Amino acid sequence: MSMYFNEAHALPSDRRALPARTPQYNSWQMLLRRWRRWTERSRQRCALRDLADDKHLLDDLGLTREEALDEANRPFWE
């Protein structure tokens, strides 16, 4: 059985009329992801600040005390 297409059944020529094929990220999801990343950086830098007084742990990391404190005192968004 063959089927004929008329204008009522034709595919839209304008691509904007087609539904999006990729998922659109919600701005709340993006903000939550960014907040989690900032929180994790802040936590890691606080831990590094605590390690700055232990020479043996800094030697294991390959950092000097000044390098560790410089990294620990950076803002969380960098």
Number of C-alpha atoms within 10 A of each C-alpha: 3 4 5 7 9 8 7 7 8 9 12 11 8 7 9 8 9 10 7 9 6 6 6 7 8 9 9 9 10 11 11 12 12 13 13 12 14 16 14 13 18 18 14 15 21 15 12 19 17 13 17 19 13 10 13 11 13 17 11 8 10 11 14 13 17 10 12 20 19 12 15 22 13 12 11 15 11 7
